Amino acid sequence: MSVKKRTFRSLLAAGLALLIVFTGCRGGRGSGAPSPTATERRVPVITLSGAWGKSDSPEGSSAFVYMEITNNGTDDDELVSASPLFDLAERAELHETVAGRQAQGEASAPVEMRPTGAIKIPAGSTVKLEPGGPHIALVGLKRKLEVGSSYAIELRFAKSGAVSTNFEVRSG
């Protein structure tokens, strides 16, 4: 065998050996860490269904959005915020409905809607955003919502990240 062939084969073998060593040390991902297994990636799977909304008044300065949020994952999650899409409103707020104080002579206590913190979505359960309960308030609508039309909204979850859906506007 010629000297050129032996030198070429030696260099080729050394190069392959180095390639195998460096590729093996990187774990195939370039981070030095092994690939996570499916059980290590416990990100809840959030499903949004039945989304609908309604305006608060004929002028339509604000609106409310309702839906069911299902956490199909194995870890609890939280709805931490919402955003109207396509310049629909100035902002969206997570609200809760609470009974106010009943004044003397009133038949029932007034109902108040006020901003709330995160809404817990336990693993393996469904939470309803509904009238009289937790809901999303769209504040400062930039256009009137038309009954029968659909609009987009994005919900952000602590673990699952952003999930978008459309809601249909219903009357009253």
N, C-alpha and C positions, 0 to 999 in steps of 0.2 A: 504494500500500500504506500502511496506517495506521501510525502510530508504534508502537502497541501490538504489531502483528504483527511489525514489524521488530525491536523490542526482544526479543520472545519468541523469534524465530528466532535472533537473535544469542546470546542466553543458552543456548538449546538447543545450538547449534553449539559454543559454548565448553565447555559441560558434557560433550558427547560427546568433544571433543578431549582434555580433561583425563582422562576415563575411559580412553580409549585409551592415553594416555601412561603413566598410573599402572599400568594392568594390564600393559602391555608391559614395564615396568621390573621388575615383581615376578616375572616368569618363570612366572606362573600358579600359583605354589605359596605365595606370601606370604613366602618366605625370602630372596628376592633371588638365589637360585642356580638354575641351569637344572635341569630334571628329569633324574635319573640314567637312563642307558640300561641295557638288560638286561645288558650286559657289565660295567657298573660295579657291579651288585648281586650279585656272586658269592657268594651265601650257599649253602653246601652243602645239599643236600636229603638228609635222613636218613630211612631206612626201617628200622623194627624188625619182625622176623618170628620166628616159632617160639618165642615166649616161654613158658618153663615154669619151675617152681620145685619145691623139695622142702624138707622140714623136716630139721633136723640130728639130731633124736632124737624118741622117742615123746612126750616132754614138750613138745617144740616151742618151745624158748626162742629159737631163731634159725632162719633159713631161707636158702636160696641161690636166686638167680634167674639164669637163663641165656637167651640169645637170640642172634640174628644181627643185627648193626648194619651196614647198607649205606649208604655215602656215595656218592650219585649225583651229587654236585657236582664242581666243578672245583678246589676248594680243600680242603686237608686240614682236619680238624676234630678235636676231642678231647672225649671223654666226661669231664666234670669232676666230676659228682656225680649222685646219685640220691636220690629221696625216696619213701617208702611213702605212699600216699594213703589217706584215710578212716581215719586213726588205727590203721593196721594194726600198726605197730612204732614203737619209739622213734626209730630212725634206719636209714638204709641206708649202707653203706660199699662202696667199690670195693676189691676184693681181688684178689690174685694167689696162685697156688699155687706153692710152691717146695719142693724136696726139702731136708729137713734133713740133719744129719750122721748117717751110719750108724755106730752103735755097734758095737764089736767083738762078734761073735757074733750080730748081728741079720741076718736074711735080706735085709732091704731097709731103705733109709733112710726115716724117718718123713716124712710130708708136712705142711707147715705152710701155713696160709692167713693172709696178713697184708695189712693195708691198703696200698694203692698210691696213687700220684698219678693224674693223668689218664691215660686210655687213648686212645692215638692211633687215629684212624679216617682212614686215607689216602684221598685223592680217588679215586673210581672203584673202591673195594674194599669187601670185606665182612670184618668182624672178628667172630669167634665168642666169645661169653661161654659157657664150657662147663666141666663138671667137669674138674679137673686143669689148668685155665687161668685166665684172668681171669674174674671173675664179680662179682655184686652180692650182698652179705651183708645180710640184714635182721636187725638186732640188737634184742633186747628186744621180741620179739613180744608184742602185747597180747591176742591170742587165738590159739587153735590153728588152724593151716591145715588145712582139710579136703581130702582127696584128691578130685580132680574139680572142685573149686570154682575160680573165677577171682577174682583180686585185681588192683587197679590199682597202678601204679608210674609215677613220672615221672622221666625222665632229662634231665639238663641238659648241653648241648653248648656249647663255647666260642663257636662262630660261629652255630650253628643255633638256639640257645635251648632251650626246654623241649619235650620230646616225651613224650607219655604212651602207655602200652600196658597191656594186661591180660596176666597170666600165669596159666596153669593149673597147679595143684598135681598132681604125679605122685608115686607111691610110689617109695621108694628109688631 
